[in-house]
Amino acid sequence: MTRHSQKMRERLFAEQAIKSLGKDWSVLPEERETPDFIITDGEHRFGLEVVSIFTGKQDASGSLMKRDESAVHRSINALRLEFESAVPVPLHARFVGRIEPETVANVVSKLVALDLIAKPTGFQTVIDEHLGLRIHVTKALRSDWYSVNDRVGWVDRSPEQTIANAIRDKSDNLERYRASGGDDIRLLLVADAIQNSGKLRLVSDARFDLLGFRAAYFFLYPEHAIELHARQ
């Protein structure tokens, strides 16, 4: 993901979280590094830093599950681009099984052979590679190619420590955020529940040490956002 696409995604998260919170806030359009955004609330402004959080094992470079999902996404997206360069037809393509060089080697040629331009919208078929991979294909109005394996999984219902760790990590940069965005700096923690790596659901009434942030919010995208309770 490029820096530009990452910032656009962070802006989407911020705007959708504001809507979910029921706030009449606006995200200023300016490009900036830290904090991620300046938010206006009437006459008041505050800085908002956006951070994605993940379930599962982590190492020094981040979430292992997210890393695997990203690799699969890149492989599938490369197939989509190769197909669409040959046949300009949007497909809903659901990959079920292993995404490996040997399992996807013939996928594009088989899709091209279907003569999808001549098929009506809504046409469906299944490509079975008999190598542990099936692709459920629908001729659609827009392209949507993804791995089902990365979207159907276990939900972490005790993400309190993950949230606390993210607040702690971001608090190390709080003075830098304040230097650029003012004294009122807030934190938006995003769990993208569309992917397995983001399936975190806060079901407790936990309280968190905000470590200097004026407020912190948890956004289970695309479902709902809440303000986290601060520990007294």
Backbone bond lengths (Angstrom), bond angles and torsions (degrees), N, CA, C in turn:
res aa  C-N    CA-C-N  psi(-1)  N-CA   C-N-CA  omega(-1)  CA-C   N-CA-C  phi
1 M - - - 1.465 - - 1.527 108.98 -
2 T 1.339 116.42 128.69 1.447 120.53 179.51 1.530 110.32 -73.31
3 R 1.334 115.06 164.47 1.456 119.85 178.51 1.531 110.85 -60.41
4 H 1.345 116.24 -40.23 1.470 119.82 -179.58 1.528 110.56 -64.02
5 S 1.331 117.20 -47.42 1.467 119.78 -178.61 1.522 110.80 -65.42
6 Q 1.336 116.70 -33.48 1.463 119.67 176.92 1.525 110.89 -64.64
7 K 1.338 116.37 -43.56 1.468 119.28 179.35 1.530 111.10 -65.85
8 M 1.309 117.55 -37.21 1.460 120.31 177.51 1.527 110.31 -64.44
9 R 1.323 116.50 -39.45 1.461 120.35 178.54 1.528 110.74 -67.23
10 E 1.332 116.99 -40.93 1.460 120.35 177.16 1.523 110.93 -63.17
11 R 1.328 117.05 -38.89 1.467 120.63 177.64 1.527 110.30 -63.93
12 L 1.333 116.85 -41.45 1.463 120.52 176.04 1.518 110.62 -58.16
13 F 1.331 116.67 -46.97 1.463 120.29 178.95 1.525 110.68 -59.34
14 A 1.335 116.41 -45.67 1.462 120.09 -178.21 1.524 110.96 -62.14
15 E 1.320 117.05 -46.79 1.468 120.27 -177.49 1.524 111.72 -66.90
16 Q 1.328 117.13 -40.01 1.460 120.06 179.52 1.530 111.22 -70.27
17 A 1.330 117.52 -36.11 1.465 120.57 177.50 1.525 110.68 -65.50
18 I 1.333 117.01 -42.30 1.469 121.36 177.74 1.525 110.17 -59.11
19 K 1.317 116.05 -43.35 1.469 120.56 178.74 1.524 110.48 -63.13
20 S 1.340 116.78 -44.12 1.461 120.74 -179.73 1.524 111.92 -64.56
21 L 1.328 116.83 -35.80 1.463 121.34 179.16 1.528 112.15 -73.29
22 G 1.324 116.63 -13.63 1.461 120.43 -179.37 1.517 112.94 74.68
23 K 1.344 116.58 28.93 1.459 121.00 -177.69 1.522 110.95 -97.91
24 D 1.308 115.35 147.72 1.462 121.43 176.87 1.523 108.56 -96.87
25 W 1.318 115.49 61.35 1.456 122.47 -178.87 1.527 109.47 -106.93
26 S 1.321 115.00 156.04 1.463 120.88 176.23 1.522 109.38 -125.47
27 V 1.322 115.86 141.23 1.456 121.92 177.02 1.522 107.81 -94.65
28 L 1.321 116.92 119.67 1.462 119.36 -179.79 1.530 109.62 -66.12
29 P 1.338 117.17 144.60 1.470 120.74 -173.88 1.518 114.47 -79.29
30 E 1.311 118.35 -5.28 1.458 120.09 -174.09 1.528 112.38 -63.32
31 E 1.342 115.40 144.76 1.458 121.38 174.69 1.525 108.19 -83.19
32 R 1.339 116.87 132.98 1.455 119.90 -177.76 1.513 108.67 -154.62
33 E 1.332 115.16 165.16 1.456 120.99 -179.67 1.524 111.46 -98.92
34 T 1.341 116.57 -56.60 1.467 119.57 -177.67 1.523 110.14 -138.53
35 P 1.323 118.39 137.90 1.459 123.83 -17.58 1.528 110.03 -64.38
36 D 1.310 117.64 175.92 1.459 120.27 -172.91 1.523 113.08 -60.39
37 F 1.351 116.65 -39.48 1.471 119.75 -175.92 1.525 110.57 -143.74
38 I 1.328 114.20 154.03 1.461 121.21 167.68 1.530 106.76 -106.74
39 I 1.323 114.88 127.49 1.455 122.37 -177.62 1.523 108.83 -108.61
40 T 1.333 116.53 137.58 1.459 120.11 175.68 1.518 109.11 -105.59
41 D 1.322 114.70 134.88 1.462 122.96 177.44 1.525 106.16 -128.27
42 G 1.343 115.62 82.61 1.462 118.87 -172.94 1.520 109.23 67.95
43 E 1.322 116.25 -123.64 1.458 121.30 179.11 1.522 112.11 -83.46
44 H 1.318 116.70 -12.66 1.465 120.63 -176.06 1.521 110.71 -93.55
45 R 1.336 115.26 144.67 1.460 121.48 175.28 1.527 109.19 -123.81
46 F 1.325 114.94 147.99 1.460 118.01 172.88 1.531 109.61 -147.74
47 G 1.315 114.84 158.67 1.451 120.87 179.41 1.520 110.39 -90.21
48 L 1.331 116.56 142.06 1.457 121.68 178.63 1.524 109.27 -126.97
49 E 1.315 115.65 120.46 1.462 121.91 173.93 1.520 108.17 -100.24
50 V 1.328 116.74 133.75 1.460 122.90 -177.41 1.519 108.93 -111.31
51 V 1.326 116.16 130.63 1.463 120.21 178.40 1.526 109.50 -138.20
52 S 1.322 116.46 134.96 1.463 121.22 175.33 1.520 109.63 -87.44
53 I 1.320 115.91 139.98 1.461 120.82 177.73 1.524 108.72 -121.69
54 F 1.333 114.87 154.42 1.455 120.57 -171.69 1.519 110.98 -136.92
55 T 1.329 114.80 153.98 1.450 120.74 173.78 1.530 109.10 -91.01
56 G 1.319 116.55 170.30 1.460 120.56 176.72 1.511 113.32 86.72
57 K 1.323 114.76 -172.95 1.460 121.48 -175.02 1.523 111.57 -71.15
58 Q 1.323 114.69 145.33 1.457 122.21 178.43 1.530 108.68 -125.11
59 D 1.331 115.54 151.72 1.454 119.41 168.30 1.520 108.03 -129.38
60 A 1.317 117.33 -167.09 1.464 120.36 -174.51 1.522 112.70 -60.99
61 S 1.319 117.46 -25.79 1.464 120.32 -177.93 1.522 113.23 -100.21
62 G 1.362 117.32 2.95 1.454 118.94 174.97 1.508 114.33 124.13
63 S 1.339 115.17 -155.92 1.454 123.02 -174.42 1.523 111.50 -76.63
64 L 1.337 116.46 125.53 1.458 120.29 177.24 1.525 111.01 -67.28
65 M 1.332 117.12 -39.62 1.458 120.94 -179.99 1.530 111.05 -64.98
66 K 1.320 116.78 -43.13 1.458 120.56 179.13 1.520 110.59 -63.82
67 R 1.316 117.21 -37.54 1.460 121.23 179.00 1.534 110.06 -62.23
68 D 1.326 116.31 -44.40 1.467 120.23 178.65 1.527 111.02 -64.73
69 E 1.349 116.52 -41.61 1.463 120.01 178.50 1.522 111.13 -61.53
70 S 1.326 116.16 -40.36 1.463 120.17 -179.50 1.515 111.29 -65.04
71 A 1.341 116.85 -39.27 1.461 120.55 178.40 1.530 110.70 -63.73
72 V 1.329 116.53 -42.80 1.467 120.88 178.12 1.532 110.16 -64.11
73 H 1.328 116.02 -42.92 1.468 120.27 179.47 1.527 110.93 -60.29
74 R 1.325 117.28 -42.45 1.464 119.95 179.27 1.528 111.00 -62.99
75 S 1.333 116.81 -40.68 1.464 120.51 179.62 1.521 111.22 -63.94
76 I 1.341 116.19 -45.74 1.462 120.05 -179.68 1.522 110.87 -67.08
77 N 1.311 117.07 -39.16 1.467 120.09 -179.53 1.523 111.02 -66.01
78 A 1.326 116.47 -35.41 1.467 119.66 176.69 1.525 110.24 -63.61
79 L 1.331 117.38 -39.84 1.462 121.04 176.60 1.526 110.68 -63.73
80 R 1.330 116.11 -42.71 1.474 120.24 179.43 1.523 110.79 -60.33
81 L 1.319 116.97 -46.59 1.460 120.37 -179.02 1.524 111.44 -63.95
82 E 1.341 116.58 -39.75 1.460 120.16 178.49 1.527 110.55 -63.93
83 F 1.332 116.39 -44.11 1.468 119.69 179.60 1.526 111.13 -64.97
84 E 1.344 117.35 -48.01 1.459 120.43 -174.72 1.527 112.29 -68.78
85 S 1.349 117.63 -22.30 1.461 119.32 174.74 1.528 110.84 -71.69
86 A 1.335 116.22 -24.57 1.468 120.76 178.70 1.517 112.24 -95.44
87 V 1.338 116.57 -38.22 1.465 121.89 -177.44 1.532 107.89 -133.43
88 P 1.320 119.81 105.65 1.467 121.96 -176.48 1.526 112.19 -77.38
89 V 1.329 115.29 66.32 1.463 121.42 -178.83 1.529 108.38 -126.92
90 P 1.346 118.33 125.40 1.469 120.10 176.66 1.522 111.07 -73.46
91 L 1.315 115.63 134.32 1.456 121.01 -179.66 1.523 111.03 -126.26
92 H 1.311 115.46 147.77 1.459 122.45 164.65 1.519 104.70 -97.55
93 A 1.338 116.79 107.46 1.459 121.92 -174.60 1.521 109.71 -120.51
94 R 1.330 116.07 113.35 1.467 122.07 -179.32 1.527 108.97 -105.52
95 F 1.333 115.19 116.40 1.459 121.70 -178.64 1.530 108.53 -93.02
96 V 1.320 116.43 125.53 1.466 121.73 -179.69 1.522 108.13 -121.61
97 G 1.317 116.81 111.52 1.452 120.36 179.42 1.518 112.20 123.70
98 R 1.318 115.79 -158.26 1.463 122.21 -174.28 1.522 111.38 -77.95
99 I 1.329 115.75 131.64 1.461 121.83 174.21 1.521 106.77 -104.61
100 E 1.316 116.55 95.33 1.456 123.54 -178.87 1.523 108.21 -134.37
101 P 1.340 117.75 159.07 1.475 119.13 -179.99 1.521 113.63 -52.04
102 E 1.345 117.04 -40.19 1.461 118.94 -177.56 1.527 112.74 -73.84
103 T 1.345 117.71 -26.28 1.467 119.00 -178.45 1.518 112.74 -84.11
104 V 1.331 117.86 -22.07 1.469 120.32 -177.20 1.521 112.69 -107.50
105 A 1.316 117.84 2.62 1.468 121.08 -172.81 1.523 113.15 -56.77
106 N 1.336 117.99 -35.27 1.465 121.04 -174.71 1.525 113.37 -107.59
107 V 1.329 117.32 6.17 1.464 120.07 -173.94 1.521 111.85 -62.18
108 V 1.325 118.17 -49.28 1.462 120.72 -175.50 1.526 111.03 -64.38
109 S 1.323 117.73 -43.44 1.466 119.92 -179.74 1.523 111.00 -62.88
110 K 1.325 117.37 -35.94 1.462 120.14 178.30 1.525 111.23 -70.70
111 L 1.311 117.23 -35.94 1.458 120.50 177.00 1.532 110.45 -66.91
112 V 1.316 116.67 -43.99 1.462 120.86 179.50 1.535 110.06 -60.52
113 A 1.337 116.06 -38.85 1.470 120.57 -177.89 1.522 113.22 -67.63
114 L 1.329 118.08 -14.17 1.460 121.11 -178.98 1.532 113.12 -74.29
115 D 1.345 117.71 -10.92 1.475 121.91 -178.83 1.527 110.18 53.42
116 L 1.332 115.07 54.60 1.461 120.82 -173.01 1.527 113.63 -69.26
117 I 1.326 117.87 -21.39 1.466 119.31 177.60 1.528 109.93 -60.50
118 A 1.312 116.42 -35.21 1.473 120.70 -178.12 1.525 112.67 -82.13
119 K 1.318 117.91 -10.38 1.463 120.99 -177.03 1.529 110.38 -86.36
120 P 1.333 118.04 150.50 1.472 120.30 177.62 1.522 111.22 -74.56
121 T 1.329 116.03 155.15 1.462 120.43 173.42 1.529 108.81 -60.50
122 G 1.307 116.03 133.69 1.456 120.80 -176.09 1.520 112.61 101.74
123 F 1.334 117.07 -9.81 1.464 120.61 176.51 1.520 109.49 -57.79
124 Q 1.328 116.99 135.82 1.465 122.17 -177.88 1.519 111.02 -127.78
125 T 1.327 114.59 146.70 1.455 120.38 173.22 1.525 108.41 -157.89
126 V 1.315 116.26 170.16 1.457 122.40 178.41 1.522 108.65 -127.08
127 I 1.316 115.75 128.68 1.462 121.59 173.19 1.522 107.37 -101.50
128 D 1.319 116.82 119.39 1.462 121.68 -179.42 1.519 108.30 -114.19
129 E 1.330 115.69 112.22 1.458 120.68 -178.13 1.528 112.64 -80.43
130 H 1.351 117.18 -8.45 1.467 121.95 -178.78 1.529 112.07 55.13
131 L 1.312 115.00 28.25 1.466 121.83 177.53 1.527 109.85 -128.34
132 G 1.329 115.29 24.07 1.455 119.32 -177.15 1.503 113.53 88.67
133 L 1.349 117.53 20.16 1.461 120.89 179.50 1.524 110.09 -142.06
134 R 1.347 115.12 132.42 1.464 122.40 171.18 1.519 108.49 -127.30
135 I 1.319 115.43 144.58 1.462 120.04 176.87 1.525 107.87 -123.10
136 H 1.323 115.98 118.64 1.463 122.45 176.71 1.532 107.18 -91.28
137 V 1.315 116.17 116.71 1.460 122.15 -169.86 1.531 110.45 -115.05
138 T 1.337 115.46 132.14 1.466 121.88 173.84 1.523 108.81 -131.09
139 K 1.322 116.77 130.84 1.462 119.17 172.47 1.520 107.28 -72.73
140 A 1.333 115.86 122.54 1.462 120.53 -167.98 1.522 111.59 -126.89
141 L 1.333 114.85 -176.37 1.460 120.67 177.20 1.525 111.83 -89.71
142 R 1.340 116.61 -19.68 1.459 120.44 176.27 1.520 108.75 -146.81
143 S 1.321 115.74 154.86 1.459 120.81 -178.13 1.521 111.27 -76.41
144 D 1.334 115.87 137.06 1.463 121.54 175.04 1.534 107.29 -153.82
145 W 1.313 116.11 96.50 1.454 122.53 -178.51 1.523 108.03 -111.67
146 Y 1.324 117.36 128.28 1.461 119.33 -178.44 1.522 111.71 -159.73
147 S 1.323 114.00 164.25 1.464 121.69 176.07 1.522 109.30 -92.28
148 V 1.325 116.68 120.69 1.465 120.75 177.37 1.526 110.13 -62.88
149 N 1.326 117.05 -36.22 1.469 121.27 -178.80 1.529 111.81 -57.35
150 D 1.335 117.06 -30.74 1.460 120.79 -177.91 1.524 113.29 -86.87
151 R 1.347 116.68 -0.19 1.465 119.35 -176.97 1.525 113.92 -118.93
152 V 1.315 117.22 -7.91 1.459 120.69 -177.95 1.520 108.06 -123.68
153 G 1.322 116.05 106.87 1.455 118.18 -177.25 1.520 113.15 -163.64
154 W 1.303 114.38 -171.27 1.464 124.40 -175.49 1.522 110.75 -72.82
155 V 1.336 116.46 142.71 1.457 122.70 179.57 1.529 109.84 -103.30
156 D 1.324 117.05 127.21 1.468 122.73 176.13 1.528 108.19 -81.92
157 R 1.332 115.99 110.71 1.469 120.67 -178.71 1.525 112.50 -97.82
158 S 1.306 117.02 10.40 1.469 120.96 177.06 1.532 109.57 -133.67
159 P 1.336 116.27 64.77 1.464 118.93 -175.71 1.526 114.13 -89.28
160 E 1.331 116.89 15.44 1.466 119.45 -173.76 1.536 112.18 -56.67
161 Q 1.333 116.90 -43.84 1.461 119.04 -177.97 1.516 111.19 -68.85
162 T 1.328 116.87 -36.88 1.466 120.68 177.11 1.520 110.36 -61.57
163 I 1.324 116.28 -43.31 1.464 120.98 178.69 1.519 110.75 -64.77
164 A 1.330 116.53 -45.64 1.464 121.00 -179.58 1.530 110.69 -61.74
165 N 1.322 116.90 -40.48 1.468 120.29 179.35 1.527 111.42 -64.03
166 A 1.332 116.57 -39.52 1.463 120.32 179.75 1.521 111.08 -66.44
167 I 1.334 116.74 -40.85 1.474 120.25 176.98 1.523 110.00 -61.77
168 R 1.332 116.02 -44.31 1.470 120.08 179.89 1.521 111.46 -62.02
169 D 1.343 116.42 -45.42 1.462 119.39 -178.33 1.524 111.56 -62.36
170 K 1.322 117.13 -42.96 1.464 120.66 -178.41 1.532 111.77 -72.64
171 S 1.320 116.76 -27.39 1.472 119.58 -179.68 1.529 111.46 -64.35
172 D 1.323 117.52 -22.29 1.466 120.47 177.83 1.522 111.47 -62.42
173 N 1.336 117.17 -22.86 1.468 121.62 -178.15 1.527 112.61 -103.34
174 L 1.324 117.26 9.86 1.463 120.55 -170.82 1.530 112.37 -61.12
175 E 1.306 117.97 -39.78 1.464 119.18 -179.36 1.525 111.14 -65.39
176 R 1.319 117.18 -35.77 1.466 120.56 177.05 1.521 110.60 -67.10
177 Y 1.335 116.95 -39.71 1.464 120.25 176.99 1.532 110.29 -62.60
178 R 1.325 116.12 -42.72 1.470 120.13 -178.28 1.520 111.22 -65.94
179 A 1.326 117.12 -36.70 1.459 120.52 -179.16 1.521 111.54 -62.49
180 S 1.328 116.14 -30.23 1.460 120.78 -177.96 1.527 113.18 -100.70
181 G 1.353 116.47 -31.82 1.463 119.51 -171.82 1.512 115.80 -115.70
182 G 1.338 118.92 0.94 1.456 121.14 179.62 1.519 112.48 95.79
183 D 1.320 115.33 179.12 1.463 120.82 -174.63 1.525 113.58 -71.26
184 D 1.328 117.32 -30.25 1.465 121.29 -177.35 1.530 109.08 -88.77
185 I 1.329 116.31 97.23 1.458 121.96 178.92 1.521 108.29 -117.63
186 R 1.318 116.34 131.26 1.453 121.97 -178.27 1.532 109.72 -124.00
187 L 1.318 114.79 162.56 1.455 120.74 -173.25 1.529 110.03 -125.87
188 L 1.327 115.79 130.95 1.465 121.63 175.08 1.520 108.44 -112.49
189 L 1.336 115.61 115.65 1.462 121.32 178.32 1.522 108.19 -100.43
190 V 1.326 116.37 124.27 1.466 121.76 -173.17 1.521 110.56 -116.10
191 A 1.328 115.59 127.69 1.466 122.01 171.05 1.518 106.88 -113.34
192 D 1.326 117.00 112.88 1.465 121.65 -178.93 1.519 108.39 -81.10
193 A 1.335 115.88 96.67 1.461 121.33 -173.73 1.526 113.52 -74.12
194 I 1.332 117.25 -3.52 1.465 119.43 175.15 1.525 109.60 -68.49
195 Q 1.342 116.28 -34.06 1.459 121.60 -179.73 1.528 110.26 -100.90
196 N 1.328 116.65 152.25 1.466 120.42 178.75 1.520 112.07 -57.36
197 S 1.328 117.37 -36.70 1.462 120.94 -176.81 1.518 112.36 -65.75
198 G 1.338 117.61 -16.15 1.464 120.80 -179.20 1.508 114.34 -110.11
199 K 1.317 116.93 14.73 1.468 119.50 -177.62 1.528 110.06 -84.57
200 L 1.318 115.65 76.80 1.460 123.54 175.66 1.525 108.04 -118.87
201 R 1.301 116.61 129.91 1.465 120.04 -179.67 1.526 108.96 -128.42
202 L 1.337 115.93 116.60 1.456 121.37 -179.43 1.522 108.44 -84.73
203 V 1.323 116.52 106.81 1.463 120.57 -176.90 1.529 111.81 -106.41
204 S 1.330 117.65 -9.98 1.458 120.12 -179.63 1.526 110.16 -92.17
205 D 1.311 115.98 168.33 1.465 122.50 176.10 1.527 108.37 -98.63
206 A 1.318 115.36 47.35 1.463 121.27 -174.09 1.521 111.21 -67.29
207 R 1.321 115.15 152.39 1.460 122.16 174.70 1.519 108.60 -115.44
208 F 1.329 116.36 143.67 1.447 121.49 -173.33 1.526 111.17 -125.08
209 D 1.321 115.49 145.62 1.459 121.32 170.49 1.522 106.80 -77.43
210 L 1.313 117.66 113.46 1.461 121.62 -176.15 1.522 112.58 -81.49
211 L 1.315 117.24 -6.54 1.468 122.78 170.11 1.529 113.14 52.43
212 G 1.316 116.11 39.47 1.459 121.03 175.77 1.507 115.59 103.17
213 F 1.328 118.50 -15.99 1.462 119.93 174.99 1.529 109.09 -70.56
214 R 1.329 116.75 138.57 1.461 120.81 -179.36 1.530 111.23 -64.83
215 A 1.335 116.66 -34.89 1.464 122.02 176.80 1.521 107.66 -159.27
216 A 1.320 115.58 159.83 1.461 121.25 176.09 1.524 108.38 -139.15
217 Y 1.329 115.24 143.86 1.456 121.44 -176.62 1.536 108.96 -127.75
218 F 1.320 114.90 145.50 1.462 121.15 176.49 1.520 108.03 -114.60
219 F 1.336 116.53 122.27 1.453 122.31 -177.49 1.517 108.96 -116.15
220 L 1.321 116.70 109.90 1.456 122.31 172.16 1.526 106.36 -86.72
221 Y 1.312 115.93 91.04 1.466 122.05 -175.08 1.525 110.19 -75.02
222 P 1.339 118.67 134.05 1.471 127.70 2.84 1.525 113.14 -100.25
223 E 1.333 118.01 23.00 1.460 120.65 -169.39 1.524 114.20 -81.09
224 H 1.324 118.33 -64.29 1.467 119.38 -175.73 1.521 110.72 -162.10
225 A 1.322 114.39 157.26 1.462 121.95 176.91 1.521 109.16 -119.32
226 I 1.331 116.24 145.89 1.459 122.12 176.95 1.521 109.21 -134.77
227 E 1.326 116.14 155.15 1.460 119.75 170.77 1.519 108.01 -87.65
228 L 1.320 116.41 131.61 1.451 120.80 -179.88 1.518 110.38 -74.53
229 H 1.333 116.16 143.11 1.456 120.70 177.22 1.528 109.23 -77.00
230 A 1.330 114.97 130.79 1.461 119.96 179.31 1.526 110.16 -84.25
231 R 1.321 114.66 139.26 1.463 119.84 176.01 1.515 109.04 -73.28
232 Q 1.326 115.73 132.43 1.462 120.47 -178.84 1.532 110.91 -81.30
